[in-house]
Amino acid sequence: MRVEDSTSPEYGDLVTRGLVILPIGALDGHGPHLPLSSDTIISTYLAHQLETHVDALVLPTIPYSLKTDPPASGGEFPGVINLRASTLTNVVLDVLRASYRQGARRFLILDSHMANLGAVRESVHLFVEGAPDARVMSVMWWDVTCEETRNEIARETGVSRKDDHHAGMVETSLVMHIAPNLVRHELLADDSIPRRATYLILPLPESLKTKTGVVYRASKASPAIGKRLLNEMVSNLVAAVKVELL
């Protein structure tokens, strides 16, 4: 059941018996072809798919995130609304604690925004220190994809995994399958930069910027790739939840 659609008595009856799922997304630039809410769309979809397989309460998705490092997204683009790390840590911590006070003991956090990783894990550490009988699992969507499948897709499409990152082929394919009406298919494109860096340097040099925010190839994206990966993610996620939380 989705918490926002439940009544207070329904929530009170279910919260002690099932898994509580907290999806986390972002409002972040994803090139000219994907909506700002792409990360939110993916996390929410996975949460709602999971609730069809296990007894779960799905909390409303947190729609804001930490800022993506400019080198990871090819620059800075309009529409990004981000939180400070301390703010996100405290929001997640407060949600976990509130659910715990209501009787929840098993928690799954589903996140689709890489920049959130440290803050979310900090909130989990702080939470379990004061809730020794709670159990928390925190997952990014790529944690439940198989390396073999990702490598196969790279071979089949000719898109190297080093060229397939933010707003690239795989992420675009996921949104194509979940919300095809929100993808601007006519604007799908590849991008490039004069050089690449694995470190953070600010202000971002022009030589590390993309024109669109696509890092770096999206043109080979397809709903079929998205469906293939999402089916695998849901299957692997269900299996992991049954081992770790049920």
PAZAPA-4460 file (N, C-alpha, C; in steps of 0.05 Angstrom, whole numbers, plus 32768, in hexadecimal, padded with zeros to 4 digits):
% residues 246
    n_x    n_y    n_z   ca_x   ca_y   ca_z    c_x    c_y    c_z   seq   type   mol
   8011   7FE8   8000   8000   8000   8000   8012   8019   8000     1      M     A
   8008   802D   7FF2   8016   8047   7FF2   800D   8058   8009     2      R     A
   801F   8061   8019   8018   806E   8032   8006   8086   802D     3      V     A
   800B   8096   8018   7FFB   80AE   8014   7FDE   80A7   800D     4      E     A
   7FD9   808F   8004   7FBE   8087   7FFD   7FB0   8078   8013     5      D     A
   7FBE   8072   8029   7FB2   8063   803F   7FA5   8076   8053     6      S     A
   7F93   806B   8063   7F88   807A   8079   7F9A   8075   8091     7      T     A
   7F96   8085   80A6   7FA5   8082   80BE   7FA2   8067   80CB     8      S     A
   7F89   805D   80CE   7F86   8042   80D9   7F93   802C   80C8     9      P     A
   7F91   802F   80AD   7F9D   801B   809B   7FBB   801B   809F    10      E     A
   7FC7   8033   809F   7FE4   8035   80A3   7FEC   8029   80BE    11      Y     A
   7FDE   802F   80D3   7FE4   8025   80ED   7FE3   8006   80EF    12      G     A
   7FD1   7FFB   80DF   7FCE   7FDE   80DF   7FE5   7FD0   80D0    13      D     A
   7FEF   7FDD   80BA   8002   7FD1   80A8   801F   7FD6   80AF    14      L     A
   8025   7FED   80BC   8040   7FF6   80BF   8051   7FE2   80D0    15      V     A
   8045   7FD4   80E2   8054   7FC2   80F3   8058   7FA6   80E6    16      T     A
   8049   7FA1   80D0   804A   7F87   80C4   805A   7F85   80AA    17      R     A
   805E   7F9B   809D   806B   7F9A   8083   8085   7FA9   8082    18      G     A
   8090   7FA9   806A   80A8   7FB8   8063   80A0   7FD5   805D    19      L     A
   80B0   7FE8   8066   80AC   8004   805F   80C0   800C   804B    20      V     A
   80B7   8016   8034   80C8   801D   801E   80C9   803C   801B    21      I     A
   80E1   8047   801A   80E5   8064   8016   80F4   8068   7FFC    22      L     A
   80E6   8071   7FE6   80F4   8078   7FCD   80FF   8094   7FCF    23      P     A
   8116   8098   7FC3   8123   80B2   7FC2   812A   80B8   7FA5    24      I     A
   8124   80D0   7F9C   8129   80D8   7F80   813A   80F1   7F7F    25      G     A
   8134   8102   7F6C   8143   811A   7F68   8134   812D   7F55    26      A     A
   813A   8146   7F55   8132   8159   7F41   814C   8163   7F34    27      L     A
   8153   8156   7F1E   816E   8159   7F13   816D   8159   7EF5    28      D     A
   817E   8169   7EE8   817F   816A   7ECB   8188   814F   7EC0    29      G     A
   8179   8146   7EAC   817F   812C   7E9E   817E   8130   7E80    30      H     A
   818D   8144   7E77   818E   814A   7E5B   8174   8156   7E50    31      G     A
   8173   815A   7E36   815B   8167   7E2A   8144   8153   7E26    32      P     A
   8148   8139   7E2B   8134   8125   7E23   8127   8118   7E3B    33      H     A
   8132   811B   7E53   8126   810E   7E6B   811C   8123   7E7E    34      L     A
   8107   811C   7E8D   80FC   812F   7EA1   810F   8132   7EB9    35      P     A
   810C   8149   7EC6   811C   814E   7EDE   8117   8139   7EF3    36      L     A
   8100   812C   7EF3   80F9   8119   7F07   8101   80FC   7F01    37      S     A
   8113   80F9   7EEE   811A   80DD   7EE5   8122   80CB   7EFC    38      S     A
   8132   80D4   7F0F   813B   80C3   7F26   8123   80BD   7F37    39      D     A
   8111   80D0   7F3B   80F9   80CC   7F4B   80E7   80B7   7F3E    40      T     A
   80E4   80B8   7F23   80D4   80A6   7F14   80DE   8089   7F18    41      I     A
   80F8   8085   7F17   8104   806A   7F19   8100   805F   7F35    42      I     A
   8107   806F   7F49   8104   8065   7F65   80E7   805E   7F6C    43      S     A
   80D5   8070   7F63   80B9   806B   7F69   80AE   8052   7F5B    44      T     A
   80B6   804F   7F43   80AE   8037   7F33   80B7   801D   7F41    45      Y     A
   80D0   801D   7F49   80DB   8005   7F56   80CC   7FFF   7F71    46      L     A
   80C6   8014   7F80   80B8   8011   7F99   809C   8005   7F94    47      A     A
   808E   800F   7F80   8073   8006   7F7A   8073   7FE9   7F6E    48      H     A
   8088   7FE3   7F60   808B   7FC7   7F56   8090   7FB4   7F6D    49      Q     A
   80A0   7FBD   7F80   80A7   7FAB   7F96   808E   7FA5   7FA8    50      L     A
   807D   7FB9   7FAA   8065   7FB5   7FBC   8052   7FA0   7FB1    51      E     A
   8055   7F99   7F97   8045   7F84   7F8C   8050   7F68   7F93    52      T     A
   8068   7F67   7F9D   8075   7F4D   7FA3   8078   7F48   7FC1    53      H     A
   8078   7F5D   7FD1   807C   7F59   7FEE   8068   7F6B   7FFD    54      V     A
   8063   7F64   8016   8051   7F74   8027   8060   7F8E   802E    55      D     A
   8057   7FA4   8023   8067   7FBD   8027   8055   7FD5   8028    56      A     A
   805F   7FE9   8036   8054   8004   8036   8068   8016   8028    57      L     A
   805F   8024   8013   8071   8036   8004   806C   8053   800C    58      V     A
   8080   805F   8018   807F   807B   801F   8080   808D   8007    59      L     A
   8077   80A6   8008   807A   80B8   7FF2   8097   80BD   7FEB    60      P     A
   809D   80BF   7FD2   80B9   80C2   7FC9   80C4   80DD   7FD1    61      T     A
   80DC   80DE   7FDC   80EA   80F7   7FE1   80F4   8102   7FC6    62      I     A
   80EA   8119   7FBC   80F0   8121   7FA1   8109   8132   7F9D    63      P     A
   8116   8139   7FB4   812E   814A   7FB2   8147   813A   7FBA    64      Y     A
   815D   8144   7FB1   8176   8135   7FB4   818E   8147   7FB9    65      S     A
   81A5   813B   7FBC   81BE   814B   7FBC   81C4   8153   7F9F    66      L     A
   81D5   8167   7F9D   81DD   8170   7F82   81F1   815C   7F76    67      K     A
   81ED   8156   7F5D   8200   8145   7F4E   8219   8155   7F49    68      T     A
   8230   8149   7F4D   8249   8157   7F47   8249   815E   7F29    69      D     A
   824F   8177   7F22   824D   8180   7F06   825D   816E   7EF3    70      P     A
   8274   8163   7EF9   8281   8151   7EE6   8271   8139   7EE0    71      P     A
   8261   812F   7EF3   8251   8117   7EEF   8239   811B   7EDD    72      A     A
   822F   8134   7EDB   8218   813A   7ECB   821F   814C   7EB3    73      S     A
   8238   8151   7EAF   8241   8161   7E98   823E   817F   7E9C    74      G     A
   8239   8188   7EB4   8236   81A4   7EB9   821F   81AA   7ECC    75      G     A
   8215   81C2   7ECC   81FE   81CA   7EDC   81E8   81D4   7ECA    76      E     A
   81D0   81CA   7ECF   81BA   81D0   7EBD   81A1   81D9   7ECC    77      F     A
   818F   81E8   7EBE   8177   81F3   7ECC   8165   81DD   7ED7    78      P     A
   8157   81E3   7EEC   8143   81D2   7EF7   814C   81C1   7F0F    79      G     A
   8165   81C2   7F15   816F   81B2   7F2C   8168   81C0   7F46    80      V     A
   815A   81B2   7F58   8155   81BB   7F73   815F   81A7   7F86    81      I     A
   8174   81AE   7F95   8182   819A   7FA5   8182   81A2   7FC2    82      N     A
   8187   818E   7FD3   818A   8191   7FF0   81A7   8190   7FF8    83      L     A
   81AD   819A   800F   81C7   8196   801B   81C9   8179   8026    84      R     A
   81E1   816F   8028   81E4   8153   8032   81D8   8150   804E    85      A     A
   81DC   8164   805F   81D1   8162   807A   81B2   8163   807A    86      S     A
   81A6   8172   8067   8189   8173   8065   817E   8158   805D    87      T     A
   8189   814C   8048   817F   8132   803F   8183   811D   8054    88      L     A
   819A   811D   8061   81A0   810A   8076   818A   810C   808C    89      T     A
   8184   8124   8094   8170   8128   80A9   8153   8121   80A0    90      N     A
   814D   8127   8087   8132   8120   807D   812E   8102   807D    91      V     A
   8142   80F3   8072   8140   80D6   8072   813F   80CB   808E    92      V     A
   8150   80D6   809F   8151   80CC   80BB   8137   80D1   80C9    93      L     A
   812B   80E9   80C5   8112   80EF   80D2   80FB   80DD   80C8    94      D     A
   80FB   80D7   80AE   80E6   80C5   80A3   80E9   80A9   80AF    95      V     A
   8102   809F   80B0   8106   8085   80BB   80FE   8084   80D9    96      L     A
   8105   8098   80E8   80FF   8099   8104   80E0   809B   8109    97      R     A
   80D3   80AB   80F8   80B6   80AE   80FB   80A8   8093   80F5    98      A     A
   80B1   8086   80E1   80A5   806C   80DA   80AB   8057   80F0    99      S     A
   80C3   8059   80FB   80CB   8047   8111   80B9   804B   8129   100      Y     A
   80B3   8064   8130   80A2   806A   8147   8086   805F   8142   101      R     A
   807E   805D   8129   8063   8052   8123   8063   8034   8124   102      Q     A
   807A   8028   8126   807C   800B   8128   808B   7FFC   8112   103      G     A
   8094   800B   80FD   80A3   7FFE   80E7   80BE   7FF5   80F2   104      A     A
   80C7   7FDD   80E7   80E1   7FD3   80EF   80F2   7FCA   80D7   105      R     A
   80E6   7FC7   80C1   80F5   7FBF   80A9   80F2   7FD5   8093   106      R     A
   8108   7FDE   8089   8108   7FF5   8077   8119   7FF0   805E   107      F     A
   810F   7FF9   8047   811E   7FF8   802E   811F   8014   8023   108      L     A
   8136   801E   801D   813A   8038   8010   8142   8033   7FF3   109      I     A
   8133   803E   7FE0   8139   803B   7FC4   8141   8057   7FB9   110      L     A
   8159   8059   7FAF   8164   8073   7FA6   816E   8070   7F8A   111      D     A
   816B   8085   7F7A   8174   8084   7F5E   8187   809B   7F57   112      S     A
   8192   80A8   7F6B   81A2   80C0   7F67   81BD   80BC   7F75   113      H     A
   81D2   80B8   7F65   81EC   80B1   7F70   81F6   80C4   7F86   114      M     A
   81F1   80DE   7F82   81FB   80F2   7F94   81F0   80EF   7FB1   115      A     A
   81D9   80E1   7FB3   81CD   80DD   7FCE   81DA   80C8   7FDF   116      N     A
   81EB   80B8   7FD3   81F5   80A0   7FE0   81FF   80A4   7FFD   117      L     A
   8212   80B7   8000   821F   80BB   801A   820B   80C5   802F   118      G     A
   81FA   80D8   8027   81E7   80E4   803A   81D2   80CF   8043   119      A     A
   81C9   80BF   8030   81B5   80AA   8037   81C1   8095   804A   120      V     A
   81D9   808D   8044   81E6   8079   8055   81EC   8084   8071   121      R     A
   81F3   809E   8072   81F7   80AB   808C   81DD   80AA   809C   122      E     A
   81C6   80AF   808F   81AD   80AF   809D   81A6   8093   80A7   123      S     A
   81AD   807E   8098   81A8   8063   80A0   81B9   805C   80B8   124      V     A
   81D3   8063   80B8   81E4   805E   80CF   81DA   806B   80E8   125      H     A
   81D2   8085   80E5   81C7   8093   80FD   81AE   8087   8107   126      L     A
   819D   807E   80F4   8183   8072   80FC   8187   8058   810C   127      F     A
   8197   8046   8101   8199   802C   810E   81A8   802D   8129   128      V     A
   81B7   8043   812E   81C3   8046   8148   81AE   8049   815E   129      E     A
   8198   8055   8157   8182   8059   816B   816B   8046   8167   130      G     A
   816E   8033   8155   8158   8020   8150   8164   8004   814B   131      A     A
   816E   7FF8   8161   817D   7FDF   815E   816D   7FC8   8153   132      P     A
   8152   7FC9   8156   8142   7FB3   814C   8137   7FB8   812F   133      D     A
   8141   7FCE   8123   8139   7FD4   8107   814D   7FC8   80F4   134      A     A
   8143   7FC4   80DB   8155   7FBA   80C6   8150   7FCB   80AD   135      R     A
   8166   7FD5   80A1   8163   7FE8   808B   8175   7FDE   8074   136      V     A
   8169   7FDF   805C   8177   7FD9   8043   8176   7FF1   8031   137      M     A
   818D   7FFB   8027   818D   8012   8016   8198   8009   7FFB   138      S     A
   8189   800F   7FE5   8190   8004   7FCB   818F   801A   7FB6   139      V     A
   81A3   801B   7FA5   81A2   802B   7F8C   8199   8018   7F76   140      M     A
   818C   8022   7F61   8182   800F   7F4D   8197   7FFF   7F3F   141      W     A
   81AF   800B   7F3C   81C4   7FFC   7F2F   81D0   7FE6   7F41   142      W     A
   81CA   7FE7   7F5B   81D3   7FD2   7F6D   81C5   7FB7   7F66   143      D     A
   81AE   7FB8   7F59   819F   7FA0   7F54   819D   7F9A   7F36   144      V     A
   81B0   7FA4   7F27   81B4   7F9B   7F0B   81CC   7F88   7F0A   145      T     A
   81CB   7F77   7EF7   81E1   7F63   7EF4   81F7   7F6F   7EE1   146      C     A
   8210   7F6B   7EE9   8226   7F74   7ED8   8224   7F67   7EBC   147      E     A
   821D   7F4E   7EBC   821B   7F3F   7EA2   8207   7F4D   7E90   148      E     A
   81F0   7F54   7E9B   81DB   7F61   7E8A   81E5   7F7C   7E80   149      T     A
   81F1   7F8C   7E92   81FB   7FA7   7E89   8210   7FA4   7E73   150      R     A
   8221   7F90   7E76   8236   7F8B   7E62   822A   7F82   7E48   151      N     A
   8216   7F71   7E49   8208   7F67   7E31   81FB   7F7E   7E22   152      E     A
   81EE   7F90   7E31   81E1   7FA7   7E24   81F6   7FB9   7E17   153      I     A
   820C   7FBD   7E24   8222   7FCD   7E18   822C   7FC0   7DFE   154      A     A
   822F   7FA6   7DFE   8238   7F99   7DE5   8223   7F9A   7DCF   155      R     A
   820A   7F96   7DD7   81F4   7F96   7DC3   81F0   7FB1   7DB6   156      E     A
   81F3   7FC6   7DC5   81EE   7FE2   7DBB   8207   7FEF   7DB1   157      T     A
   821E   7FE5   7DB9   8237   7FF3   7DB1   823D   800B   7DC2   158      G     A
   822D   800F   7DD8   8232   8025   7DEA   8241   801C   7E02   159      V     A
   825A   8024   7E04   826B   801C   7E1A   8260   8026   7E35   160      S     A
   8264   8016   7E4A   825A   801F   7E64   8267   8038   7E6E   161      R     A
   827F   803E   7E64   828C   8057   7E6C   8280   806F   7E5F   162      K     A
   826F   806A   7E4B   8261   8080   7E3D   8243   8081   7E45   163      D     A
   823C   8071   7E59   821F   806E   7E5F   821B   8075   7E7D   164      D     A
   8217   808F   7E82   8213   8097   7E9E   81FA   80A9   7EA0   165      H     A
   81FE   80C0   7EAB   81E7   80D2   7EB2   81D7   80DA   7E98   166      H     A
   81BD   80D3   7E99   81AB   80D8   7E82   81B3   80CA   7E69   167      A     A
   81C4   80B5   7E6C   81CD   80A5   7E56   81BA   808F   7E4D   168      G     A
   81C5   807B   7E40   81B4   8067   7E33   81A3   8058   7E48   169      M     A
   81AF   804D   7E5D   81A0   803D   7E70   818B   804D   7E7F   170      V     A
   8194   8064   7E8A   8181   8074   7E99   8169   807D   7E87   171      E     A
   816F   8085   7E6F   815A   808D   7E5C   8148   8076   7E56   172      T     A
   8153   805E   7E53   8143   8046   7E4D   8130   8040   7E64   173      S     A
   8139   8043   7E7D   8128   803E   7E94   810F   8051   7E94   174      L     A
   8114   806A   7E8F   80FE   807D   7E8F   80EC   8079   7E76   175      V     A
   80F8   8070   7E60   80E8   806A   7E48   80D4   8054   7E4E   176      M     A
   80DC   8040   7E5E   80C9   802B   7E64   80B4   8033   7E79   177      H     A
   80BD   8042   7E8D   80AB   8049   7EA3   8097   805F   7E9B   178      I     A
   80A2   8074   7E8E   8092   808C   7E88   8098   8096   7E6C   179      A     A
   8091   8086   7E57   8099   808E   7E3C   808E   80A9   7E33   180      P     A
   8077   80B1   7E3F   806B   80CB   7E38   807B   80E3   7E41   181      N     A
   808E   80DE   7E54   809E   80F4   7E5E   80B9   80F7   7E50   182      L     A
   80C0   80E5   7E3E   80D9   80E6   7E30   80D6   80F6   7E16   183      V     A
   80E7   8109   7E11   80E7   8119   7DF9   80F9   810A   7DE4   184      R     A
   80ED   80F7   7DD7   80FC   80E4   7DC5   810A   80F3   7DAF   185      H     A
   80FF   8109   7DA5   810C   8117   7D8F   8125   8126   7D98   186      E     A
   8129   8128   7DB2   8141   8136   7DBC   8157   8123   7DC6   187      L     A
   8152   8109   7DC3   8165   80F5   7DCB   817F   80F8   7DBC   188      L     A
   8196   80F9   7DCA   81AF   80FE   7DBC   81C7   80F4   7DCC   189      A     A
   81DD   80F4   7DC0   81F7   80EF   7DCD   8205   8109   7DD2   190      D     A
   8218   8109   7DE4   8227   8121   7DEA   8245   8119   7DEE   191      D     A
   8255   812D   7DF0   8272   8128   7DF4   827F   8140   7E01   192      S     A
   8297   813B   7E0B   82A7   8150   7E17   82C4   814D   7E0E   193      I     A
   82D4   8163   7E0E   82F0   8161   7E06   8300   814D   7E17   194      P     A
   82FA   814C   7E31   8309   813A   7E42   82F7   8131   7E59   195      R     A
   8300   811C   7E67   82F0   8112   7E7E   8301   8112   7E97   196      R     A
   82F3   8115   7EAE   8301   8115   7EC8   82F2   8104   7EDC   197      A     A
   82FF   80F6   7EED   82F2   80E7   7F02   82F2   80F6   7F1C   198      T     A
   82FE   810D   7F1D   8300   811D   7F36   82ED   8135   7F34   199      Y     A
   82E9   8142   7F4B   82D9   815B   7F4B   82EA   8173   7F49   200      L     A
   82E4   8184   7F36   82F2   819E   7F33   82DD   81B3   7F2E   201      I     A
   82DD   81C8   7F3F   82CA   81DE   7F3D   82D8   81F9   7F3E   202      L     A
   82CF   820C   7F2F   82BA   820B   7F1A   82C2   81F7   7F04   203      P     A
   82AD   81EB   7EF8   82B2   81D6   7EE4   82BE   81E2   7ECB   204      L     A
   82D5   81D8   7EC2   82E1   81E3   7EA9   82CF   81DD   7E91   205      P     A
   82D1   81EE   7E7D   82C1   81EB   7E65   82C7   81D0   7E58   206      E     A
   82DF   81C6   7E5A   82E7   81AD   7E4D   82DA   8195   7E5A   207      S     A
   82CC   8198   7E71   82BF   8182   7E7E   82A1   8184   7E7C   208      L     A
   8297   8198   7E6E   827A   819C   7E6C   826E   818F   7E53   209      K     A
   8256   8184   7E56   8247   817C   7E3E   8233   8192   7E37   210      T     A
   8229   8191   7E1F   8216   81A6   7E16   81FA   81A0   7E21   211      K     A
   81F4   8186   7E25   81D9   817E   7E2C   81D5   8173   7E47   212      T     A
   81EA   816A   7E54   81E8   815B   7E6D   81E5   813D   7E6A   213      G     A
   81E7   8134   7E51   81E7   8117   7E4D   8204   810D   7E4F   214      V     A
   8208   80F8   7E60   8223   80EE   7E65   8223   80D0   7E5E   215      V     A
   822B   80C9   7E46   8231   80DA   7E2F   8220   80D1   7E16   216      Y     A
   8212   80BA   7E19   8204   80AF   7E02   81E8   80A5   7E0A   217      R     A
   81D4   80B0   7DFC   81B8   80A8   7E02   81AA   809E   7DE9   218      A     A
   81B6   80A1   7DD2   81A7   809D   7DB9   819F   8080   7DB5   219      S     A
   81AC   806D   7DC1   81A5   8050   7DBE   8191   8047   7DD3   220      K     A
   8186   8059   7DE3   8173   8051   7DF7   8159   8046   7DEB   221      A     A
   814C   8034   7DFA   8133   8028   7DF0   8122   801E   7E07   222      S     A
   8108   801E   7E04   80F6   8013   7E19   80FD   7FF5   7E1E   223      P     A
   8106   7FE7   7E0A   810C   7FCB   7E0E   8123   7FC7   7E21   224      A     A
   8138   7FD8   7E1F   814E   7FD7   7E32   8144   7FDD   7E4E   225      I     A
   8133   7FF2   7E50   8128   7FF9   7E6A   8118   7FE3   7E77   226      G     A
   8107   7FD6   7E67   80F7   7FC0   7E71   8108   7FA9   7E7A   227      K     A
   811C   7FA2   7E6A   812F   7F8C   7E71   813D   7F91   7E8B   228      R     A
   8147   7FA9   7E8F   8155   7FAF   7EA8   8142   7FB1   7EC0   229      L     A
   812B   7FBE   7EBC   8119   7FC1   7ED2   810E   7FA6   7EDC   230      L     A
   8108   7F94   7EC9   80FF   7F79   7ED1   8115   7F6B   7EE2   231      N     A
   812E   7F6F   7EDA   8144   7F63   7EE9   8147   7F70   7F05   232      E     A
   8145   7F8B   7F05   8147   7F99   7F1E   8132   7F90   7F32   233      M     A
   8119   7F8F   7F29   8103   7F87   7F3B   8107   7F6B   7F46   234      V     A
   810F   7F58   7F34   8114   7F3D   7F3C   812A   7F3B   7F51   235      S     A
   8140   7F49   7F4B   8157   7F48   7F5E   8151   7F56   7F78   236      N     A
   8141   7F6C   7F76   813A   7F7A   7F8E   8128   7F6A   7FA0   237      L     A
   8114   7F5D   7F94   8102   7F4B   7FA4   8113   7F36   7FB2   238      V     A
   8125   7F29   7FA3   8136   7F14   7FAF   8147   7F1F   7FC6   239      A     A
   8152   7F36   7FC3   8163   7F42   7FD7   8153   7F49   7FF0   240      A     A
   813B   7F55   7FEC   812A   7F5C   8003   8122   7F43   8012   241      V     A
   811C   7F2E   8005   8114   7F15   8012   812A   7F0A   8023   242      K     A
   8143   7F0D   801A   815A   7F04   8029   8160   7F16   8041   243      V     A
   815F   7F30   803C   8169   7F43   8050   8154   7F4D   8064   244      E     A
   813B   7F4E   805B   8127   7F5C   806C   810E   7F4C   8073   245      L     A
   8109   7F36   8066   80F1   7F27   806B   80F6   7F0D   8079   246      L     A
***
